[in-house]
Amino acid sequence: GEKMPIRVCRFMVLCGTVLCLWLTAAIPSLASPCTEHNQSEAPGIFVPDRGCFELGIGYQYQHFNVLGTTFHNNGYNVDFGMYLFDLVTGAAGRLTVGVEGTATTGFGGNTGGNPSLAVKSVFLGAGPHIAIENKSRFEPWIHGLAGWERLRFTQTATLGANSALGYMVGGGVDIRLRPQIYWRFQADYLGTHFQSSLQSNYSTGSGIILYF
């Protein structure tokens, strides 16, 4: 089949980014109950002692099976998130909805075989983040991010640079170290759409999350 046009992928990523920014701008008033000193909450309702925004930096191990090759990367990721609203609130905790954006770079990939190709990767995506915030140290969460995946094989005569629609679906748990500092563990399914077909990949990672 024909390759998905790169401009279509870029258009989809642009639409997703605009939607996330619109949500962030449209519902700022719903992001108020982020500190225990908020007086607008009903008595007895759990309120987390932290800010509405999060910034995360971490490590990811990524495994790819794409374009007729199999390889894994070591990578770094940067996440930015914002609380939007609650689905459920109670004395023990709350089910929250936020928006999350991420940038992940992978390096050190090598396909093996003959010729052996070195690979680098980049993923940019955004989407919803749903978490169970509670009084314990453990905060489970899930997310779904749609965006753009790019793979660059250093031997350009063989495969070269390839870009396609990508998405990340998974979850994890954040462990509170201090009220504004958490340690994150996560695992994700990585979907890519190269050469008009869907590829299944995965990643695992860990890192630090700062709230402000």
Summary of the structure (lengths in Angstrom):
residues: 212
radius of gyration: 19.1
end to end distance: 47.7
largest distance: 66.9
contacts: 658
relative contact order: 0.19
helix: 12%
strand: 63%
